[in-house]
Amino acid sequence: MGKFRPWVLWSAIPFGVIGVAMFTAPNLSTSGKVIYALVTYNLMMMIYTVNNVPYCSLTGVLTGDNEERTSLAQYRFMFAMLASLVVQSFAMDMVKFFGKGNAAKGFQMTMTVFCSLAIVFFFITFFHNQRTGSARPQTKDITGTGYSGPVP
């Protein structure tokens, strides 16, 4: 299963749950709401790190070909920007639709949709990214001596 993929799987549901919790407005005092926001934000940053560091590291173990690694990273960033565009384009309309005048409820439901999609995509990442061979970097004889060790 590798070193990185399990972390993407194990952190998927906590990521979604904490993401929704961040956009849930509990019926607390002002101080309670500030503490709630502080706790949920910090939990999200921790689970984001637990998920994203291994997710980004997958590129390095899926292939040993530097050009393929570069291509994978480009696709990852392209789809991240596309997802960002989708969220920015539809979030406020979704808040209005789900909230029907109650912005807090609208944000909570909108985040429930987005976080559910995130969980699905994390599961897809886990189940469809399997190492299929050696991911050691390809080496070259750059000295002309026959040495084919790691490129410095």
C-alpha positions as CSV (number, residue, x, y, z in Angstrom):
1,M,0.0,0.0,0.0
2,G,3.0,2.3,0.3
3,K,3.9,5.0,2.7
4,F,1.8,7.8,1.4
5,R,-1.5,6.4,0.1
6,P,-2.8,5.2,3.6
7,W,-2.6,8.8,4.9
8,V,-4.8,10.1,2.1
9,L,-7.4,7.4,2.9
10,W,-7.2,7.8,6.7
11,S,-7.5,11.5,6.6
12,A,-10.3,11.8,4.0
13,I,-13.3,11.5,6.3
14,P,-11.8,13.6,9.2
15,F,-11.0,16.2,6.5
16,G,-14.7,16.3,5.4
17,V,-16.1,16.3,8.9
18,I,-13.8,19.1,10.2
19,G,-14.4,21.1,7.0
20,V,-18.2,21.1,7.6
21,A,-17.6,21.8,11.4
22,M,-15.6,24.9,10.4
23,F,-18.7,26.3,8.7
24,T,-21.2,25.3,11.3
25,A,-22.4,28.1,13.6
26,P,-23.0,26.7,17.1
27,N,-25.4,28.5,19.4
28,L,-22.7,29.7,21.8
29,S,-21.7,33.0,23.4
30,T,-19.4,35.3,21.5
31,S,-16.4,33.9,23.4
32,G,-17.6,30.4,22.8
33,K,-17.9,31.0,19.1
34,V,-14.4,32.5,19.0
35,I,-13.0,29.4,20.8
36,Y,-15.0,27.1,18.5
37,A,-13.6,28.9,15.4
38,L,-10.1,28.7,16.8
39,V,-10.4,24.9,17.6
40,T,-12.0,23.9,14.3
41,Y,-9.6,26.1,12.2
42,N,-6.6,24.5,13.9
43,L,-8.0,21.0,13.5
44,M,-8.5,21.7,9.8
45,M,-4.9,22.9,9.4
46,M,-3.7,19.8,11.1
47,I,-5.8,17.4,9.1
48,Y,-5.0,19.3,5.9
49,T,-1.3,18.8,6.6
50,V,-1.9,15.1,7.4
51,N,-3.7,14.7,4.1
52,N,-1.8,17.1,1.8
53,V,1.8,16.3,2.5
54,P,1.4,12.6,1.6
55,Y,-0.9,13.5,-1.3
56,C,1.8,15.8,-2.8
57,S,4.5,13.2,-2.1
58,L,2.7,10.6,-4.3
59,T,4.2,12.2,-7.4
60,G,7.6,11.2,-6.3
61,V,6.8,7.5,-5.9
62,L,4.4,6.9,-8.8
63,T,7.2,7.1,-11.4
64,G,10.9,7.4,-11.6
65,D,10.8,9.4,-14.8
66,N,11.4,13.1,-14.0
67,E,9.4,14.2,-17.1
68,E,6.4,12.1,-15.9
69,R,6.7,13.6,-12.4
70,T,6.7,17.1,-13.8
71,S,3.6,16.2,-15.9
72,L,1.8,14.7,-12.9
73,A,2.5,17.9,-10.9
74,Q,1.2,20.1,-13.7
75,Y,-2.0,18.1,-13.9
76,R,-2.4,18.3,-10.1
77,F,-2.0,22.0,-10.1
78,M,-4.3,22.4,-13.1
79,F,-7.1,20.5,-11.5
80,A,-6.6,22.3,-8.2
81,M,-7.0,25.6,-10.0
82,L,-10.0,24.3,-11.8
83,A,-11.6,23.2,-8.5
84,S,-10.8,26.6,-7.0
85,L,-12.6,28.2,-9.9
86,V,-15.6,26.0,-9.5
87,V,-15.9,26.7,-5.8
88,Q,-15.5,30.4,-6.3
89,S,-18.0,30.5,-9.1
90,F,-20.8,28.5,-7.3
91,A,-20.3,28.9,-3.6
92,M,-22.3,32.0,-3.0
93,D,-25.2,30.9,-5.2
94,M,-25.2,27.6,-3.3
95,V,-25.3,29.4,0.0
96,K,-28.3,31.4,-1.1
97,F,-30.0,28.3,-2.5
98,F,-29.5,26.1,0.5
99,G,-29.9,28.9,3.1
100,K,-33.0,30.4,1.8
101,G,-32.3,33.6,3.8
102,N,-30.3,31.8,6.6
103,A,-26.6,32.4,5.5
104,A,-25.2,30.2,8.4
105,K,-27.3,27.2,7.2
106,G,-26.4,27.9,3.6
107,F,-22.7,27.9,4.3
108,Q,-23.0,24.7,6.3
109,M,-24.9,22.9,3.5
110,T,-22.6,24.3,0.8
111,M,-19.6,23.0,2.7
112,T,-21.3,19.7,3.2
113,V,-21.5,19.3,-0.6
114,F,-17.9,20.5,-1.2
115,C,-16.5,18.3,1.6
116,S,-18.5,15.3,0.4
117,L,-16.9,15.7,-3.0
118,A,-13.5,16.1,-1.4
119,I,-13.9,12.8,0.4
120,V,-15.0,11.1,-2.8
121,F,-11.9,12.5,-4.7
122,F,-9.6,11.4,-1.9
123,F,-11.0,7.9,-2.1
124,I,-10.5,8.0,-5.9
125,T,-6.9,9.1,-5.3
126,F,-6.3,6.3,-2.9
127,F,-7.9,3.5,-5.0
128,H,-6.5,4.6,-8.4
129,N,-2.9,5.5,-7.6
130,Q,-0.9,2.4,-7.1
131,R,2.8,2.1,-7.5
132,T,3.5,-0.2,-10.5
133,G,7.3,-0.5,-10.4
134,S,10.5,1.2,-9.4
135,A,10.1,4.9,-8.7
136,R,13.8,5.5,-8.3
137,P,15.0,8.5,-10.3
138,Q,16.5,7.6,-13.6
139,T,20.2,8.1,-13.8
140,K,22.5,9.2,-16.6
141,D,26.1,8.8,-17.4
142,I,27.0,12.5,-17.5
143,T,30.7,12.0,-17.0
144,G,31.4,9.7,-20.0
145,T,33.0,7.3,-17.6
146,G,30.3,4.7,-17.5
147,Y,29.1,5.8,-14.1
148,S,25.4,5.6,-13.9
149,G,24.7,6.5,-10.3
150,P,22.4,9.2,-9.1
151,V,22.6,12.5,-10.8
152,P,24.1,15.0,-8.4
